[in-house]
Amino acid sequence: MKVTEKCDVYSFGVVTMEVMMGRHPGDLISSLSSPASSSSSSIPLIAQHALLKDVLDQRISLPKKGAAEGAVHIMKIALACLHPNPQSRPTMGKISSELATKWPPLPKPFCTITLAGRTG
C-alpha cells in the first residue's frame, strides 16, 4: 500500500466516526468495505439502512435542531473519507472547506474564547 494524503483522509474519517459513535467504528467500517457492496453505491445495503440515531454514541442524548444538522453533516463527511477507492475520497482541503462553510465565523478571536465556551 502506498502512503498518500488519502491515507490521512481515511484516518480522519475513522477518528471522526469514533468520536461520533463513542467507540471504534471497526464493525461499521468492515460493513462499508464489504465486497457485498452493490456496484451502484460504495455503501452496502445494510449500512445504507442503518439509522444514524442507532450509530451515534448512546450515552449522549440525541442532538436537536442545528446540532442534528451538524451531526448529519459530519457523518456524511466521515463516510466520504472512508470510501473504499482512495481516489474517490475528498481532500483535506475539501473537508476543511465543508466544515468552515457549515458553521458561521466566531464572534471574537479564537485565542480569547475560554473552555467554558463563553465568547463574551
MOPAC internal coordinates of N, CA, C and O (Angstrom, degrees):
PM7 1SCF
backbone

  N    0.0000 0     0.00 0     0.00 0    0    0    0
  C    1.4422 1     0.00 0     0.00 0    1    0    0
  C    1.5262 1   108.85 1     0.00 0    2    1    0
  O    1.2310 1   121.00 1   -49.93 1    3    2    1
  N    1.3121 1   115.70 1   130.07 1    3    2    1
  C    1.4532 1   121.56 1   177.88 1    5    3    2
  C    1.5333 1   108.72 1   -85.65 1    6    5    3
  O    1.2310 1   120.17 1   -50.42 1    7    6    5
  N    1.3208 1   117.29 1   129.58 1    7    6    5
  C    1.4608 1   122.07 1  -179.79 1    9    7    6
  C    1.5256 1   108.62 1   -84.01 1   10    9    7
  O    1.2310 1   120.96 1   -59.27 1   11   10    9
  N    1.3275 1   115.77 1   120.73 1   11   10    9
  C    1.4639 1   122.14 1  -179.80 1   13   11   10
  C    1.5263 1   108.94 1  -135.68 1   14   13   11
  O    1.2310 1   121.05 1     0.44 1   15   14   13
  N    1.3222 1   115.60 1  -179.56 1   15   14   13
  C    1.4624 1   120.98 1   175.42 1   17   15   14
  C    1.5325 1   110.04 1   -58.20 1   18   17   15
  O    1.2310 1   120.25 1   149.31 1   19   18   17
  N    1.3077 1   117.12 1   -30.69 1   19   18   17
  C    1.4673 1   120.54 1  -178.04 1   21   19   18
  C    1.5359 1   111.17 1   -65.19 1   22   21   19
  O    1.2310 1   119.87 1   154.64 1   23   22   21
  N    1.3424 1   117.85 1   -25.36 1   23   22   21
  C    1.4713 1   121.03 1   174.05 1   25   23   22
  C    1.5265 1   109.49 1   -67.98 1   26   25   23
  O    1.2310 1   120.44 1   140.08 1   27   26   25
  N    1.3438 1   116.76 1   -39.92 1   27   26   25
  C    1.4638 1   121.16 1   176.98 1   29   27   26
  C    1.5257 1   110.57 1   -65.06 1   30   29   27
  O    1.2310 1   120.64 1   140.91 1   31   30   29
  N    1.3149 1   116.38 1   -39.09 1   31   30   29
  C    1.4631 1   121.10 1   178.43 1   33   31   30
  C    1.5270 1   109.24 1   -62.26 1   34   33   31
  O    1.2310 1   120.55 1   135.58 1   35   34   33
  N    1.3311 1   116.55 1   -44.42 1   35   34   33
  C    1.4670 1   121.10 1   178.03 1   37   35   34
  C    1.5300 1   109.84 1   -59.75 1   38   37   35
  O    1.2310 1   120.37 1   134.20 1   39   38   37
  N    1.3274 1   116.90 1   -45.80 1   39   38   37
  C    1.4645 1   121.29 1   179.43 1   41   39   38
  C    1.5229 1   110.91 1   -61.51 1   42   41   39
  O    1.2310 1   120.40 1   139.99 1   43   42   41
  N    1.3196 1   116.84 1   -40.01 1   43   42   41
  C    1.4591 1   120.78 1   176.83 1   45   43   42
  C    1.5293 1   109.82 1   -59.78 1   46   45   43
  O    1.2310 1   120.50 1   137.88 1   47   46   45
  N    1.3277 1   116.65 1   -42.12 1   47   46   45
  C    1.4671 1   120.89 1   177.93 1   49   47   46
  C    1.5159 1   111.89 1   -62.18 1   50   49   47
  O    1.2310 1   120.39 1   137.74 1   51   50   49
  N    1.3263 1   116.87 1   -42.26 1   51   50   49
  C    1.4683 1   121.27 1   179.48 1   53   51   50
  C    1.5245 1   110.37 1   -63.42 1   54   53   51
  O    1.2310 1   120.42 1   131.79 1   55   54   53
  N    1.3280 1   116.81 1   -48.21 1   55   54   53
  C    1.4683 1   120.52 1  -178.60 1   57   55   54
  C    1.5325 1   110.34 1   -64.51 1   58   57   55
  O    1.2310 1   120.29 1   138.94 1   59   58   57
  N    1.3070 1   117.06 1   -41.06 1   59   58   57
  C    1.4706 1   120.77 1   178.34 1   61   59   58
  C    1.5182 1   110.69 1   -61.36 1   62   61   59
  O    1.2310 1   120.46 1   134.74 1   63   62   61
  N    1.3277 1   116.73 1   -45.26 1   63   62   61
  C    1.4724 1   120.37 1   178.06 1   65   63   62
  C    1.5305 1   110.40 1   -62.30 1   66   65   63
  O    1.2310 1   120.49 1   139.57 1   67   66   65
  N    1.3274 1   116.66 1   -40.43 1   67   66   65
  C    1.4676 1   120.31 1  -179.74 1   69   67   66
  C    1.5289 1   110.86 1   -62.57 1   70   69   67
  O    1.2310 1   120.20 1   138.70 1   71   70   69
  N    1.3103 1   117.23 1   -41.30 1   71   70   69
  C    1.4668 1   120.77 1   177.70 1   73   71   70
  C    1.5263 1   110.04 1   -63.85 1   74   73   71
  O    1.2310 1   120.32 1   135.42 1   75   74   73
  N    1.3089 1   117.00 1   -44.58 1   75   74   73
  C    1.4681 1   120.83 1  -177.23 1   77   75   74
  C    1.5321 1   112.23 1   -70.29 1   78   77   75
  O    1.2310 1   120.68 1   146.22 1   79   78   77
  N    1.3265 1   116.31 1   -33.78 1   79   78   77
  C    1.4626 1   120.65 1  -176.34 1   81   79   78
  C    1.5269 1   113.34 1   -89.93 1   82   81   79
  O    1.2310 1   120.48 1   158.50 1   83   82   81
  N    1.3252 1   116.70 1   -21.50 1   83   82   81
  C    1.4528 1   120.00 1  -177.47 1   85   83   82
  C    1.5204 1   113.13 1    78.01 1   86   85   83
  O    1.2310 1   120.85 1  -167.65 1   87   86   85
  N    1.3105 1   115.99 1    12.35 1   87   86   85
  C    1.4693 1   122.01 1   178.93 1   89   87   86
  C    1.5366 1   107.45 1  -161.95 1   90   89   87
  O    1.2310 1   120.90 1   -14.19 1   91   90   89
  N    1.3144 1   115.88 1   165.81 1   91   90   89
  C    1.4631 1   119.19 1   178.59 1   93   91   90
  C    1.5274 1   108.82 1   -65.78 1   94   93   91
  O    1.2310 1   120.05 1   -46.25 1   95   94   93
  N    1.3161 1   117.51 1   133.75 1   95   94   93
  C    1.4647 1   120.87 1  -176.17 1   97   95   94
  C    1.5277 1   114.56 1   -85.87 1   98   97   95
  O    1.2310 1   120.12 1  -152.14 1   99   98   97
  N    1.3273 1   117.38 1    27.86 1   99   98   97
  C    1.4655 1   121.31 1  -174.54 1  101   99   98
  C    1.5168 1   114.91 1   -51.03 1  102  101   99
  O    1.2310 1   119.96 1   131.04 1  103  102  101
  N    1.3462 1   117.68 1   -48.96 1  103  102  101
  C    1.4709 1   119.99 1  -178.58 1  105  103  102
  C    1.5247 1   111.22 1   -64.75 1  106  105  103
  O    1.2310 1   120.57 1   138.92 1  107  106  105
  N    1.3208 1   116.52 1   -41.08 1  107  106  105
  C    1.4619 1   119.71 1   178.96 1  109  107  106
  C    1.5202 1   110.59 1   -65.16 1  110  109  107
  O    1.2310 1   120.64 1   137.19 1  111  110  109
  N    1.3252 1   116.39 1   -42.81 1  111  110  109
  C    1.4665 1   120.16 1   178.70 1  113  111  110
  C    1.5252 1   110.18 1   -62.52 1  114  113  111
  O    1.2310 1   120.43 1   139.57 1  115  114  113
  N    1.3281 1   116.79 1   -40.43 1  115  114  113
  C    1.4686 1   120.05 1   177.90 1  117  115  114
  C    1.5116 1   110.77 1   -60.47 1  118  117  115
  O    1.2310 1   120.46 1   138.83 1  119  118  117
  N    1.3323 1   116.73 1   -41.17 1  119  118  117
  C    1.4703 1   118.96 1  -179.86 1  121  119  118
  C    1.5245 1   110.78 1   -69.74 1  122  121  119
  O    1.2310 1   120.41 1   149.69 1  123  122  121
  N    1.3373 1   116.82 1   -30.31 1  123  122  121
  C    1.4655 1   120.29 1   178.89 1  125  123  122
  C    1.5197 1   111.73 1   -70.30 1  126  125  123
  O    1.2310 1   120.52 1   144.84 1  127  126  125
  N    1.3388 1   116.60 1   -35.16 1  127  126  125
  C    1.4617 1   119.56 1  -177.73 1  129  127  126
  C    1.5209 1   112.57 1   -97.55 1  130  129  127
  O    1.2310 1   120.97 1  -170.00 1  131  130  129
  N    1.3196 1   115.75 1    10.00 1  131  130  129
  C    1.4620 1   121.47 1   179.88 1  133  131  130
  C    1.5246 1   110.87 1   -61.28 1  134  133  131
  O    1.2310 1   120.38 1   -39.30 1  135  134  133
  N    1.3386 1   116.87 1   140.70 1  135  134  133
  C    1.4657 1   119.62 1   178.05 1  137  135  134
  C    1.5230 1   112.07 1   -67.05 1  138  137  135
  O    1.2310 1   119.87 1   169.85 1  139  138  137
  N    1.3308 1   117.84 1   -10.15 1  139  138  137
  C    1.4646 1   121.40 1   179.04 1  141  139  138
  C    1.5199 1   111.66 1   -76.31 1  142  141  139
  O    1.2310 1   120.49 1  -179.87 1  143  142  141
  N    1.3217 1   116.67 1     0.13 1  143  142  141
  C    1.4611 1   119.91 1  -178.83 1  145  143  142
  C    1.5247 1   109.43 1   -65.58 1  146  145  143
  O    1.2310 1   120.90 1   -39.34 1  147  146  145
  N    1.3235 1   115.88 1   140.66 1  147  146  145
  C    1.4677 1   120.10 1  -177.45 1  149  147  146
  C    1.5212 1   110.00 1   -72.87 1  150  149  147
  O    1.2310 1   120.77 1   -22.28 1  151  150  149
  N    1.3040 1   116.14 1   157.72 1  151  150  149
  C    1.4590 1   119.86 1  -178.00 1  153  151  150
  C    1.5248 1   111.96 1   -71.49 1  154  153  151
  O    1.2310 1   119.93 1   159.22 1  155  154  153
  N    1.3449 1   117.75 1   -20.78 1  155  154  153
  C    1.4601 1   120.04 1  -177.74 1  157  155  154
  C    1.5177 1   112.65 1   -85.31 1  158  157  155
  O    1.2310 1   120.31 1   168.95 1  159  158  157
  N    1.3230 1   117.02 1   -11.05 1  159  158  157
  C    1.4623 1   119.95 1  -178.72 1  161  159  158
  C    1.5183 1   109.36 1  -145.77 1  162  161  159
  O    1.2310 1   120.66 1   -30.53 1  163  162  161
  N    1.3335 1   116.34 1   149.47 1  163  162  161
  C    1.4546 1   119.68 1   178.17 1  165  163  162
  C    1.5232 1   110.87 1   -84.53 1  166  165  163
  O    1.2310 1   119.90 1   172.45 1  167  166  165
  N    1.3364 1   117.80 1    -7.55 1  167  166  165
  C    1.4551 1   121.63 1  -178.08 1  169  167  166
  C    1.5296 1   108.76 1  -107.45 1  170  169  167
  O    1.2310 1   119.95 1   -58.48 1  171  170  169
  N    1.3412 1   117.71 1   121.52 1  171  170  169
  C    1.4556 1   120.57 1   179.75 1  173  171  170
  C    1.5257 1   111.90 1   -58.17 1  174  173  171
  O    1.2310 1   120.66 1   -25.25 1  175  174  173
  N    1.3195 1   116.34 1   154.75 1  175  174  173
  C    1.4630 1   122.51 1  -177.41 1  177  175  174
  C    1.5196 1   112.11 1   -54.52 1  178  177  175
  O    1.2310 1   119.92 1   137.65 1  179  178  177
  N    1.3371 1   117.76 1   -42.35 1  179  178  177
  C    1.4680 1   120.23 1  -178.57 1  181  179  178
  C    1.5283 1   111.03 1   -61.49 1  182  181  179
  O    1.2310 1   120.15 1   140.66 1  183  182  181
  N    1.3302 1   117.33 1   -39.34 1  183  182  181
  C    1.4650 1   120.73 1   179.19 1  185  183  182
  C    1.5263 1   111.01 1   -74.23 1  186  185  183
  O    1.2310 1   120.07 1   148.43 1  187  186  185
  N    1.3290 1   117.46 1   -31.57 1  187  186  185
  C    1.4597 1   121.00 1   179.15 1  189  187  186
  C    1.5225 1   110.82 1   -63.92 1  190  189  187
  O    1.2310 1   120.00 1   150.43 1  191  190  189
  N    1.3182 1   117.60 1   -29.57 1  191  190  189
  C    1.4582 1   121.50 1  -176.89 1  193  191  190
  C    1.5225 1   113.41 1   -98.95 1  194  193  191
  O    1.2310 1   119.86 1  -178.67 1  195  194  193
  N    1.3222 1   117.88 1     1.33 1  195  194  193
  C    1.4615 1   121.09 1   176.72 1  197  195  194
  C    1.5260 1   107.86 1   -70.24 1  198  197  195
  O    1.2310 1   120.49 1   -46.83 1  199  198  197
  N    1.3210 1   116.67 1   133.17 1  199  198  197
  C    1.4566 1   120.39 1   178.61 1  201  199  198
  C    1.5203 1   109.63 1   -79.75 1  202  201  199
  O    1.2310 1   120.65 1   -45.54 1  203  202  201
  N    1.3172 1   116.36 1   134.46 1  203  202  201
  C    1.4572 1   121.45 1  -179.66 1  205  203  202
  C    1.5246 1   110.52 1   -57.62 1  206  205  203
  O    1.2310 1   120.28 1   140.21 1  207  206  205
  N    1.3240 1   117.06 1   -39.79 1  207  206  205
  C    1.4654 1   120.38 1  -178.72 1  209  207  206
  C    1.5210 1   112.00 1   -61.21 1  210  209  207
  O    1.2310 1   120.26 1   152.89 1  211  210  209
  N    1.3197 1   117.11 1   -27.11 1  211  210  209
  C    1.4680 1   121.15 1   179.52 1  213  211  210
  C    1.5278 1   112.06 1   -83.45 1  214  213  211
  O    1.2310 1   120.60 1   162.26 1  215  214  213
  N    1.3208 1   116.45 1   -17.74 1  215  214  213
  C    1.4619 1   121.45 1  -178.52 1  217  215  214
  C    1.5314 1   111.09 1   -91.50 1  218  217  215
  O    1.2310 1   120.53 1   149.18 1  219  218  217
  N    1.3306 1   116.60 1   -30.82 1  219  218  217
  C    1.4619 1   120.54 1  -178.98 1  221  219  218
  C    1.5216 1   111.34 1   -66.14 1  222  221  219
  O    1.2310 1   120.88 1   -22.80 1  223  222  221
  N    1.3270 1   115.93 1   157.20 1  223  222  221
  C    1.4638 1   123.03 1   179.30 1  225  223  222
  C    1.5311 1   109.43 1   -54.05 1  226  225  223
  O    1.2310 1   120.55 1   -63.15 1  227  226  225
  N    1.3169 1   116.55 1   116.85 1  227  226  225
  C    1.4684 1   122.68 1  -176.25 1  229  227  226
  C    1.5253 1   112.49 1   -72.57 1  230  229  227
  O    1.2310 1   119.87 1   166.32 1  231  230  229
  N    1.3368 1   117.85 1   -13.68 1  231  230  229
  C    1.4627 1   121.00 1  -179.83 1  233  231  230
  C    1.5237 1   112.00 1   -77.75 1  234  233  231
  O    1.2310 1   120.70 1   167.91 1  235  234  233
  N    1.3114 1   116.27 1   -12.09 1  235  234  233
  C    1.4619 1   121.84 1  -178.02 1  237  235  234
  C    1.5273 1   108.27 1  -113.32 1  238  237  235
  O    1.2310 1   120.59 1   -40.34 1  239  238  237
  N    1.3418 1   116.47 1   139.66 1  239  238  237
  C    1.4671 1   117.99 1   178.92 1  241  239  238
  C    1.5267 1   110.06 1   -64.54 1  242  241  239
  O    1.2310 1   121.62 1   -27.83 1  243  242  241
  N    1.3106 1   114.51 1   152.17 1  243  242  241
  C    1.4551 1   119.84 1  -178.33 1  245  243  242
  C    1.5263 1   110.10 1   -61.27 1  246  245  243
  O    1.2310 1   120.53 1   -37.84 1  247  246  245
  N    1.3272 1   116.59 1   142.16 1  247  246  245
  C    1.4698 1   119.68 1  -179.65 1  249  247  246
  C    1.5288 1   111.07 1   -68.37 1  250  249  247
  O    1.2310 1   121.34 1   -27.17 1  251  250  249
  N    1.3028 1   115.05 1   152.83 1  251  250  249
  C    1.4607 1   121.57 1   179.10 1  253  251  250
  C    1.5283 1   109.41 1  -117.90 1  254  253  251
  O    1.2310 1   120.31 1   -28.51 1  255  254  253
  N    1.3045 1   117.01 1   151.49 1  255  254  253
  C    1.4681 1   126.64 1   173.59 1  257  255  254
  C    1.5269 1   113.54 1    45.23 1  258  257  255
  O    1.2310 1   120.22 1    62.47 1  259  258  257
  N    1.3370 1   117.19 1  -117.53 1  259  258  257
  C    1.4673 1   121.76 1  -176.45 1  261  259  258
  C    1.5133 1   113.03 1   -60.23 1  262  261  259
  O    1.2310 1   120.68 1   144.59 1  263  262  261
  N    1.3304 1   116.30 1   -35.41 1  263  262  261
  C    1.4694 1   119.65 1   178.99 1  265  263  262
  C    1.5234 1   110.20 1   -66.61 1  266  265  263
  O    1.2310 1   120.38 1   144.90 1  267  266  265
  N    1.3338 1   116.87 1   -35.10 1  267  266  265
  C    1.4685 1   120.51 1   178.23 1  269  267  266
  C    1.5263 1   109.86 1   -66.41 1  270  269  267
  O    1.2310 1   120.71 1   137.83 1  271  270  269
  N    1.3213 1   116.25 1   -42.17 1  271  270  269
  C    1.4671 1   119.99 1   177.25 1  273  271  270
  C    1.5295 1   110.20 1   -61.17 1  274  273  271
  O    1.2310 1   120.91 1   138.95 1  275  274  273
  N    1.3272 1   115.86 1   -41.05 1  275  274  273
  C    1.4572 1   120.73 1   178.57 1  277  275  274
  C    1.5159 1   111.82 1   -63.73 1  278  277  275
  O    1.2310 1   120.36 1   138.41 1  279  278  277
  N    1.3277 1   116.92 1   -41.59 1  279  278  277
  C    1.4706 1   121.08 1   179.39 1  281  279  278
  C    1.5248 1   110.42 1   -62.62 1  282  281  279
  O    1.2310 1   120.26 1   137.05 1  283  282  281
  N    1.3140 1   117.10 1   -42.95 1  283  282  281
  C    1.4703 1   120.81 1   178.62 1  285  283  282
  C    1.5269 1   109.55 1   -63.97 1  286  285  283
  O    1.2310 1   120.35 1   134.58 1  287  286  285
  N    1.3114 1   116.93 1   -45.42 1  287  286  285
  C    1.4651 1   121.85 1  -178.99 1  289  287  286
  C    1.5308 1   110.82 1   -59.98 1  290  289  287
  O    1.2310 1   120.61 1   133.46 1  291  290  289
  N    1.3205 1   116.44 1   -46.54 1  291  290  289
  C    1.4629 1   120.98 1  -178.85 1  293  291  290
  C    1.5255 1   110.99 1   -65.93 1  294  293  291
  O    1.2310 1   120.03 1   138.80 1  295  294  293
  N    1.3280 1   117.55 1   -41.20 1  295  294  293
  C    1.4652 1   119.70 1   178.91 1  297  295  294
  C    1.5284 1   111.32 1   -65.17 1  298  297  295
  O    1.2310 1   120.01 1   143.07 1  299  298  297
  N    1.3228 1   117.59 1   -36.93 1  299  298  297
  C    1.4702 1   120.21 1   177.06 1  301  299  298
  C    1.5250 1   110.43 1   -63.08 1  302  301  299
  O    1.2310 1   120.89 1   138.31 1  303  302  301
  N    1.3287 1   115.90 1   -41.69 1  303  302  301
  C    1.4682 1   120.10 1   177.86 1  305  303  302
  C    1.5323 1   109.57 1   -63.37 1  306  305  303
  O    1.2310 1   120.53 1   133.36 1  307  306  305
  N    1.3376 1   116.60 1   -46.64 1  307  306  305
  C    1.4697 1   120.55 1  -179.71 1  309  307  306
  C    1.5213 1   111.05 1   -59.09 1  310  309  307
  O    1.2310 1   120.31 1   135.82 1  311  310  309
  N    1.3272 1   117.01 1   -44.18 1  311  310  309
  C    1.4698 1   120.52 1   179.79 1  313  311  310
  C    1.5220 1   111.07 1   -63.69 1  314  313  311
  O    1.2310 1   120.26 1   141.48 1  315  314  313
  N    1.3275 1   117.11 1   -38.52 1  315  314  313
  C    1.4674 1   120.10 1   177.64 1  317  315  314
  C    1.5258 1   110.53 1   -62.90 1  318  317  315
  O    1.2310 1   120.68 1   145.01 1  319  318  317
  N    1.3273 1   116.30 1   -34.99 1  319  318  317
  C    1.4700 1   121.29 1   179.07 1  321  319  318
  C    1.5286 1   111.93 1   -67.71 1  322  321  319
  O    1.2310 1   120.50 1   156.12 1  323  322  321
  N    1.3219 1   116.66 1   -23.88 1  323  322  321
  C    1.4676 1   121.48 1  -177.62 1  325  323  322
  C    1.5305 1   113.11 1   -94.76 1  326  325  323
  O    1.2310 1   120.40 1  -170.00 1  327  326  325
  N    1.3138 1   116.84 1    10.00 1  327  326  325
  C    1.4691 1   120.28 1  -179.27 1  329  327  326
  C    1.5229 1   109.16 1   -53.45 1  330  329  327
  O    1.2310 1   119.97 1   -46.08 1  331  330  329
  N    1.3339 1   117.66 1   133.92 1  331  330  329
  C    1.4691 1   120.47 1  -178.28 1  333  331  330
  C    1.5353 1   113.80 1   -58.59 1  334  333  331
  O    1.2310 1   120.39 1   147.84 1  335  334  333
  N    1.3319 1   116.86 1   -32.16 1  335  334  333
  C    1.4572 1   120.60 1   179.37 1  337  335  334
  C    1.5359 1   108.57 1   -92.35 1  338  337  335
  O    1.2310 1   119.85 1   -68.77 1  339  338  337
  N    1.3320 1   117.89 1   111.23 1  339  338  337
  C    1.4627 1   120.44 1  -177.54 1  341  339  338
  C    1.5286 1   113.79 1   -53.12 1  342  341  339
  O    1.2310 1   120.04 1   144.68 1  343  342  341
  N    1.3138 1   117.53 1   -35.32 1  343  342  341
  C    1.4685 1   120.12 1  -178.99 1  345  343  342
  C    1.5272 1   112.36 1   -68.52 1  346  345  343
  O    1.2310 1   120.33 1   161.14 1  347  346  345
  N    1.3216 1   116.97 1   -18.86 1  347  346  345
  C    1.4695 1   121.03 1   179.22 1  349  347  346
  C    1.5291 1   112.42 1   -90.60 1  350  349  347
  O    1.2310 1   120.31 1   175.34 1  351  350  349
  N    1.3294 1   117.02 1    -4.66 1  351  350  349
  C    1.4679 1   120.46 1   177.58 1  353  351  350
  C    1.5328 1   108.97 1   -77.82 1  354  353  351
  O    1.2310 1   120.80 1   -31.09 1  355  354  353
  N    1.3387 1   116.08 1   148.91 1  355  354  353
  C    1.4700 1   117.65 1   177.39 1  357  355  354
  C    1.5271 1   111.01 1   -69.91 1  358  357  355
  O    1.2310 1   120.82 1   -15.31 1  359  358  357
  N    1.3015 1   116.04 1   164.69 1  359  358  357
  C    1.4646 1   120.29 1   173.25 1  361  359  358
  C    1.5243 1   107.80 1   -83.86 1  362  361  359
  O    1.2310 1   120.17 1   -17.17 1  363  362  361
  N    1.3201 1   117.28 1   162.83 1  363  362  361
  C    1.4613 1   120.05 1   176.57 1  365  363  362
  C    1.5306 1   109.76 1   -65.68 1  366  365  363
  O    1.2310 1   120.01 1   149.37 1  367  366  365
  N    1.3086 1   117.59 1   -30.63 1  367  366  365
  C    1.4676 1   120.81 1   175.58 1  369  367  366
  C    1.5204 1   111.22 1   -62.73 1  370  369  367
  O    1.2310 1   120.71 1   136.98 1  371  370  369
  N    1.3308 1   116.24 1   -43.02 1  371  370  369
  C    1.4704 1   121.13 1   178.23 1  373  371  370
  C    1.5281 1   109.91 1   -64.72 1  374  373  371
  O    1.2310 1   120.11 1   137.61 1  375  374  373
  N    1.3238 1   117.40 1   -42.39 1  375  374  373
  C    1.4665 1   121.69 1   178.92 1  377  375  374
  C    1.5236 1   109.68 1   -61.56 1  378  377  375
  O    1.2310 1   120.43 1   133.06 1  379  378  377
  N    1.3056 1   116.78 1   -46.94 1  379  378  377
  C    1.4619 1   121.93 1   179.40 1  381  379  378
  C    1.5253 1   110.37 1   -59.16 1  382  381  379
  O    1.2310 1   120.73 1   136.07 1  383  382  381
  N    1.3055 1   116.22 1   -43.93 1  383  382  381
  C    1.4610 1   121.34 1   179.42 1  385  383  382
  C    1.5266 1   111.02 1   -63.30 1  386  385  383
  O    1.2310 1   120.54 1   136.53 1  387  386  385
  N    1.3422 1   116.57 1   -43.47 1  387  386  385
  C    1.4772 1   121.18 1   178.44 1  389  387  386
  C    1.5260 1   110.84 1   -59.93 1  390  389  387
  O    1.2310 1   120.57 1   136.76 1  391  390  389
  N    1.3174 1   116.52 1   -43.24 1  391  390  389
  C    1.4633 1   120.29 1  -178.99 1  393  391  390
  C    1.5233 1   111.01 1   -70.16 1  394  393  391
  O    1.2310 1   119.96 1   140.82 1  395  394  393
  N    1.3181 1   117.67 1   -39.18 1  395  394  393
  C    1.4638 1   121.76 1  -177.78 1  397  395  394
  C    1.5241 1   112.22 1   -69.11 1  398  397  395
  O    1.2310 1   120.02 1   145.56 1  399  398  397
  N    1.3324 1   117.56 1   -34.44 1  399  398  397
  C    1.4609 1   119.88 1  -178.39 1  401  399  398
  C    1.5231 1   112.34 1   -80.59 1  402  401  399
  O    1.2310 1   120.36 1   160.73 1  403  402  401
  N    1.3076 1   116.92 1   -19.27 1  403  402  401
  C    1.4735 1   120.57 1  -178.36 1  405  403  402
  C    1.5231 1   111.57 1   -75.31 1  406  405  403
  O    1.2310 1   120.19 1   144.04 1  407  406  405
  N    1.3181 1   117.25 1   -35.96 1  407  406  405
  C    1.4662 1   120.56 1  -175.70 1  409  407  406
  C    1.5132 1   110.16 1  -113.09 1  410  409  407
  O    1.2310 1   120.40 1   -36.96 1  411  410  409
  N    1.3356 1   116.84 1   143.04 1  411  410  409
  C    1.4680 1   119.50 1  -179.41 1  413  411  410
  C    1.5272 1   111.15 1   -68.65 1  414  413  411
  O    1.2310 1   120.71 1   -18.79 1  415  414  413
  N    1.3044 1   116.24 1   161.21 1  415  414  413
  C    1.4634 1   119.32 1   178.88 1  417  415  414
  C    1.5325 1   110.89 1   -64.02 1  418  417  415
  O    1.2310 1   120.94 1   -23.22 1  419  418  417
  N    1.2988 1   115.81 1   156.78 1  419  418  417
  C    1.4662 1   120.88 1   178.61 1  421  419  418
  C    1.5297 1   109.77 1   -67.22 1  422  421  419
  O    1.2310 1   120.66 1   -33.56 1  423  422  421
  N    1.3398 1   116.34 1   146.44 1  423  422  421
  C    1.4638 1   119.86 1  -178.20 1  425  423  422
  C    1.5288 1   113.92 1   -72.50 1  426  425  423
  O    1.2310 1   120.76 1   163.06 1  427  426  425
  N    1.3324 1   116.15 1   -16.94 1  427  426  425
  C    1.4648 1   120.36 1   177.36 1  429  427  426
  C    1.5176 1   108.18 1  -149.57 1  430  429  427
  O    1.2310 1   119.43 1   -10.65 1  431  430  429
  N    1.3180 1   118.69 1   169.35 1  431  430  429
  C    1.4698 1   120.96 1  -176.94 1  433  431  430
  C    1.5367 1   112.83 1   -55.81 1  434  433  431
  O    1.2310 1   121.20 1   -40.17 1  435  434  433
  N    1.2974 1   115.30 1   139.83 1  435  434  433
  C    1.4643 1   121.61 1  -178.54 1  437  435  434
  C    1.5219 1   112.10 1   -52.94 1  438  437  435
  O    1.2310 1   120.50 1   139.03 1  439  438  437
  N    1.3299 1   116.65 1   -40.97 1  439  438  437
  C    1.4662 1   120.35 1  -175.61 1  441  439  438
  C    1.5254 1   112.70 1   -66.72 1  442  441  439
  O    1.2310 1   119.24 1   171.48 1  443  442  441
  N    1.3194 1   119.05 1    -8.52 1  443  442  441
  C    1.4666 1   121.25 1   179.52 1  445  443  442
  C    1.5328 1   112.84 1  -103.27 1  446  445  443
  O    1.2310 1   119.93 1   179.63 1  447  446  445
  N    1.3201 1   117.73 1    -0.37 1  447  446  445
  C    1.4619 1   121.55 1  -178.09 1  449  447  446
  C    1.5309 1   108.56 1   -87.84 1  450  449  447
  O    1.2310 1   120.76 1   -49.34 1  451  450  449
  N    1.3374 1   116.15 1   130.66 1  451  450  449
  C    1.4710 1   121.13 1  -177.77 1  453  451  450
  C    1.5205 1   110.71 1   -87.47 1  454  453  451
  O    1.2310 1   120.82 1   -11.89 1  455  454  453
  N    1.3318 1   116.04 1   168.11 1  455  454  453
  C    1.4595 1   120.67 1   178.04 1  457  455  454
  C    1.5285 1   111.38 1   -63.11 1  458  457  455
  O    1.2310 1   120.04 1   153.85 1  459  458  457
  N    1.3164 1   117.53 1   -26.15 1  459  458  457
  C    1.4588 1   120.81 1   178.16 1  461  459  458
  C    1.5179 1   111.09 1   -71.47 1  462  461  459
  O    1.2310 1   120.32 1   174.03 1  463  462  461
  N    1.3258 1   117.00 1    -5.97 1  463  462  461
  C    1.4583 1   120.61 1   176.61 1  465  463  462
  C    1.5228 1   113.32 1    81.76 1  466  465  463
  O    1.2310 1   120.44 1  -175.58 1  467  466  465
  N    1.3055 1   116.76 1     4.42 1  467  466  465
  C    1.4712 1   119.55 1  -179.82 1  469  467  466
  C    1.5098 1   109.42 1   -75.62 1  470  469  467
  O    1.2310 1   121.47 1   -46.65 1  471  470  469
  N    1.2768 1   114.78 1   133.35 1  471  470  469
  C    1.4629 1   119.78 1   178.43 1  473  471  470
  C    1.5169 1   110.73 1  -108.92 1  474  473  471
  O    1.2310 1   120.06 1  -178.60 1  475  474  473
  N    1.3019 1   117.50 1     1.40 1  475  474  473
  C    1.4586 1   119.46 1  -177.22 1  477  475  474
  C    1.4849 1   113.28 1  -121.78 1  478  477  475
  O    1.2310 1   120.10 1   180.00 1  479  478  477

